[in-house]
Amino acid sequence: MPKLLLFAHSGLSDEDANGRTMKALLRAWSPEELAEFYCDVQPPDFTAAAQYFRVTDTEMLMAFLGKRISNPRAPSNAPSRTAPNRDAAPRIPPWLKRQKYNFVLKWAREYLWMLSPWGHQGLRDWIRAFDPDSILYMVGESLFMDRLVLDVAKLTGKPLILYHGEAFRIIDLNRRKGLERAYYQAAEERYGQLADRASLILYHSEYLLRAYEARYPACADGMVAYNGGSCDYQEYVSHTPLKLTYFGNLGVGRVPSLLQVADVLSEIDGALKIDVYGTALEEDAALLRERANIDYHGFISAQTLHEVVEQSDILLHVESFDAQIVEKLRYAFSTKLAQCLCAGRCLLSYAPKETASTQYLLSERAAAVATDLCELRETLADVVTNAESRTAYARRGYAVAQRNHRAEVTSQRVKDAITAVLNEASGPHPLNGEGAVR
């Protein structure tokens, strides 16, 4: 029963995009075989991992200021409950989240994490008690987390596996200046150390794998592990009136694109509406509410979302066409794509042609794809007015989901690959080896 220790910013969860991605990827492990260290505010989900160690930014800052914090973690004898714990930590204020690319604050955060006495020895003791067989790191863009993972890999001597869901470490430094350039240069150097130590590297798509291997040709063997989803939906049956649904992330410039879809829809059929589910910033929520043919519902639970999707005729995916955002998110591969394809519903994507998700959907012929406003008018009119087109896209998308996105299949492939890494390892290493958790 090989045990896996996960490091990620977000905890395993059904309510968060990154949490869903990793929960699906690791479903081949039993909760007793999984433990996670994370820094976000999600409550632990004991249906995924029986043990956790969570320290949020707020708790780290409190410890830096000399206040006592109790590092919340499940005991080594896993809790008896099987449902997710609903006790979430305080969320980061919205105004601070909007400073994500303020590099003065990013550098300050990194130094605070390295200097704060947030519970280093407690984490070390917890890792020693869990005694993992391998370590999996969902690579973000945190220098602190890089350093922590490297230290734990040295501490345990166990194989390191990396997972890439974003292009955080293939940033073009020539287009960055000042503190931003310094930050990404440091991130690139630290990633070189991670890649040198890694035994296996997982990528969310072939597109991303090729980009990383071009930048780091000497890194470990790579493997594509597509985002997984559940395919337990009823077969598609057309509804009257048609139900168009958008769910998921409403950040990074998606709202203007969604408003364009709504405008085109009103030209095609003024009676149809788009149901929008997700959490938007207040200014974006106001724009959504202003549209007569948009019903903005806000956040809903995973179970309710399943029911909404099952009653939908067309699922919408949009990305920003803002040049600066496109450049940053060109390699992003939305978690929701697997959910949409697995649902067996017609998926309409309105996104720039150069993005990874668009390239994938075009190559697989898995969705109705529009890459500019002209194509949007033509494509949306087709799927709205033609039931045969909707059914054909639904069936093709579902076939692609069966091949690439069944969570249980992908997860088992990942577990087999990690097991092979363990079998090739030269034997156990003592937990009191080189390195320290700082």
Salt bridges, closest charged atoms under 4 A:
ASP14 OD2 - LYS23 NZ 3.05
GLU33 OE1 - LYS415 NZ 3.36
ASP40 OD2 - HIS9 NE2 3.69
ASP45 OD2 - LYS23 NZ 2.65
ASP57 OD1 - ARG109 NE 2.62
GLU110 OE2 - ARG109 NH1 3.92
ASP125 OD1 - ARG128 NH1 3.63
ASP131 OD1 - LYS158 NZ 3.52
GLU141 OE2 - LYS106 NZ 3.53
ASP146 OD2 - ARG169 NH1 2.75
ASP151 OD1 - ARG438 NH2 3.36
GLU180 OE2 - ARG176 NH1 2.90
GLU188 OE1 - ARG215 NH2 2.40
ASP232 OD1 - HIS306 NE2 3.31
ASP263 OD1 - ARG291 NE 2.98
GLU267 OE1 - ARG377 NE 3.60
ASP275 OD2 - LYS243 NZ 2.84
ASP275 OD1 - HIS297 NE2 2.71
GLU282 OE2 - ARG289 NH1 3.42
ASP295 OD1 - LYS273 NZ 3.93
ASP313 OD2 - HIS239 ND1 3.19
GLU319 OE2 - ARG254 NH2 3.11
GLU319 OE2 - HIS317 NE2 3.29
GLU327 OE1 - ARG175 NH1 3.41
GLU364 OE1 - ARG403 NH2 2.52
GLU408 OE1 - ARG27 NH1 3.84
GLU408 OE2 - ARG406 NH2 3.16
